[in-house]
């Protein structure tokens, strides 16, 4: 039986009916019309047009990579987290932004100085802050969580080793 199977496979390959060539033809069909051509099916060769367009694509992405290096994908984790905090702040409603500002040192100091009972006012500030944190956490259940995940994915895609890259690596090193 192996001889019949070998003969069958020979004719399948001879007439281009084997699975790999059929799969290659299926993949090749959408890119066959591209000018300049990307792939020569008969010779199984990737053409120079593909490399040129890939280079142009990488050059178009370079400003985004540089932006990510300076913001979300910064090697210093504190800088990176600060930009994620900005994204959270951008989604806060105006009333929540005002509440957030009341938790700055000056705002809390003013509340405590104007209070009759400072201990009760400090506890009130603590309760208000806990409510504020719950409201911010509720934002994470909505579209903000997916936005932050998208930004994390973007920053990991635009850096050579993702968010935990080696010291000294950046997109500036890619073209050298």
N, C-alpha and C positions, 0 to 999 in steps of 0.2 A: 503494500500500500504506500510506503513512503515514496516510491518512484512515481506513482500516479499523482501524489500530492506535489512533488517537485515539478512534474510536467505541467500540472494545472497552474502552479505559481509562475512558471516560466511564461506561459501564455498570458496570464493576467498582467505580468510586468511588460510583456512585449506589446500588448495593446493598451497599456496605460490604465489598467483597471484595478491596480492594487490600491490598498487603503491609503498608504502614505502619499502617493502621487495624487489621488483623488482629494485628499485633505489639503495638500499643497495647492491644488488648483482652486479649491473653494476659498482658501485664504488669499490667494493671489488675485482673484477676480475683482475685489473692490479697489485694489491699488493698480490695476492694469492700465487705467486711464490717466494716471498721474503724469504730468509733464514737469520736469524731467522725470524719466522713469526711475523707479525705486528698486526694481527687482527684475532680473531676466530669468524667467521660468525655465527655459530650455537648457540654460547652462548652470542654473542654480547659483546665480551670482547676485549679490546685493550691489546695486549701482551707486555711482558717486552722488547722484541726486539725493539719495536718502541721507548720506553723510552731510551734504550741504544744508539740507533742511533741518536736520538734527542740530547742526551747529547754530543755525539762525534761531532755532527754538531755544537753545541754551543761552544765547546772547539776549534774547527777549526776556528770559527768566532772571537774568543776572541782577537787574535792579530790585526785583522782589527778594532775591536771595540776600542782597546787601541790606535791604530794609529789615528782613527777618534777623540778620546778624546783629543789627543795632537795636532791635526791640525784643520780640518774642523769643528768639533763639540766641539771645546774648549769652556768652560763656559764663558770665556772672549770674548766678541764679537769682540774686536779689533784684537785678535790673529786669530780668525776664519776668519775674513774678509781679513787679511793679506794673508792667504793661498789661498783664492779665488782669490786674486790679483795675486798670483804666477801662478795660472792656466791661468789667462788672459795673463800674460806675456809670458807664454810658447807657446801660440798660435800666438803671435805677430811675423810678419816677421822680419828678421834682420834689414832691413832699418828702420822699425818703432821703434825697440829697440834703435837704434842710435838716432833717433829723440827724444825718451823719455828721454834718458840720457842728451840731450842738454837742457832739462827743469829743471835739477838739479840746485841748487843754484849757484854752481861754474860756470857752463856753461853759465847761464844767466848773471852772474856778469861779466864774461869775454867779452860777447857780448856787454854789456852796456859800459864797460870801453873802448873797442876798437871803439865804435861808435863815429861819429862826432856829431850827434844830438841824445842825450840820449832819449828824449821824443819819437822821431820817432822809435828808436830801441825798446823801451819798448812796443809801440803799435804793432810793427812787431812781437815781442815775443808773445804778446797776441793773434794776429791773427794766428800765427803758432801753438800756443797751442790749439786754437779752432779747427783748421783743424785736428790736431792730435786727439783730442777728438772725432771728427766726424768719423775719420778713425777707432778708437777703437770701437765706437758704431756700425759701419758697420760690424765689426767682430761678434757682437752679433746676427746679422741677420742670420749668417751661423751656422755651427756645434758647435761653441763655446757655444751658448746659450743652446743647448741641453746637452752638456757636463757639464755645470755649474748646470743645473737642475738635471742631474743625480747625481752629487756630493752632491747637497743639499738633494736629496732624500736619498742617501746613509747615509749621516750624521744624518738625522732624523730617519732612521731605526736602526742605530747602537747605539743610545742613548736611555736611559729609557723613557724620556719624549720628545724626539725630540730636536730641537734647543733651545727651551725655557724651559729648565728643571730647577728644583729647585737647589738652591745653595748647593754645596757639593755632588751632585749626579754624579757618573761616572760609567763606566763599571767595575771598580775595586770593586764597592760595590755589584755587582751582585752575586759573588761567596761567599759572606760572610753570 
